[in-house]
């Protein structure tokens, strides 16, 4: 059975998420129908490499993100849960960011600065494409803990994305996660 994305649990505009990092990390242990989970935070940042700089979005996520959103890196790798817990400064770049910072050079292993904080590039996301209003490749993914504590200074996660163990469990899983918030 293919895991089905629940669509994530988004907070209503103006609602305050009260899910802490620690609670987010244990959702899959508390709800058996969760196949993969990723808490998320996001914010606008400046990313710099050499003389090049781009304004982009940084998302702090967990390794489950790559399963939920088909975002296994095309090159390099995704960060691990151990790297999340250790607040490691590693980054996975969308292709728009790669082009803006590196042109056609290989970014893997290079150091970029995100809001003046050095990060090592460990992966490049597969190209997702863009719509009229949104460039899905204009993003940098970093470990959730690193984003919350070092880059964005957030105490609570902005959202939670999950995939359920089967399509029959999607709404059931969503309700259980909402109960936790």
N, C-alpha and C positions, 0 to 999 in steps of 0.2 A: 504494500500500500504506500502510495506516495504521500509524504507529509503535506498537509494543506495549510496554506498561510491563513491566519485568522483575520488578516487585515490590520492587525495591531490594535492596541488599546490606546487611542488618542484621547487626551484630556480635552474637555470642552474649553473654548477660548475663555481665558480669565480664571479657569479652575486651577487650583494649586495641587500639583502632584505631591503626595506625601510618601511616596515610595522611596526609601533610601537605597543607597547602593547595596548595602548588605541584604535588604529584603529582595531586591531585584535578582541578586545572585542566587537566591534560594527558591525562586518561583518554580523552576522545573522539578525541584525536590518535593515541593508542597502540592503540585498539581500533576498527577501522573499522566494526563493526556497531553501535556506539553512535550513536543518532540525537540524543539529548539527555542531558545529565548535570547533576546538581546534588549537590554535597557538602552536608552539612547538619550543623548543631549546634543544640541547643535548650536552653533554660533558663527557669526561672520568673523573672518580672520584675514590677516595679511600673511602670505607665504613668500619666502625669499630664498633664492639660490643664486649666488654670485651677484650679477648686476640685474638679474630678472626678478620681478615680483608680481604677484597676482593677488587680487581680492577674491576670496572663495569662501566656501562653507566648510567648516570642520564638523565632523560628526564623531562623537565618542560613542563607541558601540562595543559589543561583546562578540567573541568568535562565532556565536550562533547566527549573527547577521549574514554571514556568507552563505549559509544554508537557506535561510528564509528568503533572501533576495537574489539568489543565483549569482553571488558575487565572489566566487572563488577566483583569486587573482589569475590573470592571463600570464603574468610573469611574476617571479618571486613567490612570496607566500603571505598568508594572513598572520596576524599575531595570535598568540596562544592565551589561554586563560591565566597561565602562570605569569605571562608578561603583563596582563591586565592587573593582576593582584599586586605585582611589584612596581606599578606605576612607570613602566618602561616607556621611553620616548622613541616609539617606532611609528611609522606612518605607511598607509597604503593609499596610493594616489589614483584619482580618476584621470582618464586620458586627456581631458581638457587642461587639467593642472600640469600634467607631464609636459604637454606641448608648450604651455606658457612659461614653464620654468626651465625645461631642458631642451626644447626643440626636438631634434631627432636623437639626442644622446641618451644612453641608458641610465636611468635614474637609480637603479638598484644599488644599494650600498652607499649612496651619496647622502650628505647631510644638508637638510633644508632648515630654515628657521620659520616657525609658526608663531606669530606674535613675539618674536625675538627669542624664542626657546628652541634650541637645536633638537631636531628629530632625524633619525636614520630612516631612509626609505627602504622598505623591505618588500613591497609588492606594488603591482599596477593592476587596477580593476579591469574587467572586461568592458568593452565599449557598450554603453546602454543607449546612446542617442539622445536627441533633445526634441522637445515640443516647442511650440511658439513661445511659451512662457517659462520653460524650465530646461536647463541643461543638466541631465542626470550624471554627466561625466565631470562636472565642475564641483568636485568634492574631494576632501581628504578624510580618510577614516583613521582614527587613532583609538587606543584602548580607552574604554569608558572611564576607568578610574583616573587615568592621566588627564583626560579632558576635564573631568569634574574638579579635580584637585589643583591641577597646574595651569590649565589654559583658560577655562571658562569660569572657574570659581563657583560651581553650582553644588548645592547641598542635596537636591533631589533630582531624579531622572525626569526628563521631559516627556518621555513616552516609553512604551514597552511594545516590542514586536515579538510575536511568537508564531510557531507553526504547530498545528495539532497532529496527533498521531494518526488520525484519519479524518476524512471530510465529515463523518457523522459527529465528531467530537468538537467541531469548530465553535458553534455557539455556546456549548456547554463550557468549553475552555475559556472563552471570552468572559462569560458571567463569573467564573471563579476568579479570574484575574481582577475584574472590576470590584469584586468583594474585598480583595486585598487592599485596593487603593482607598 
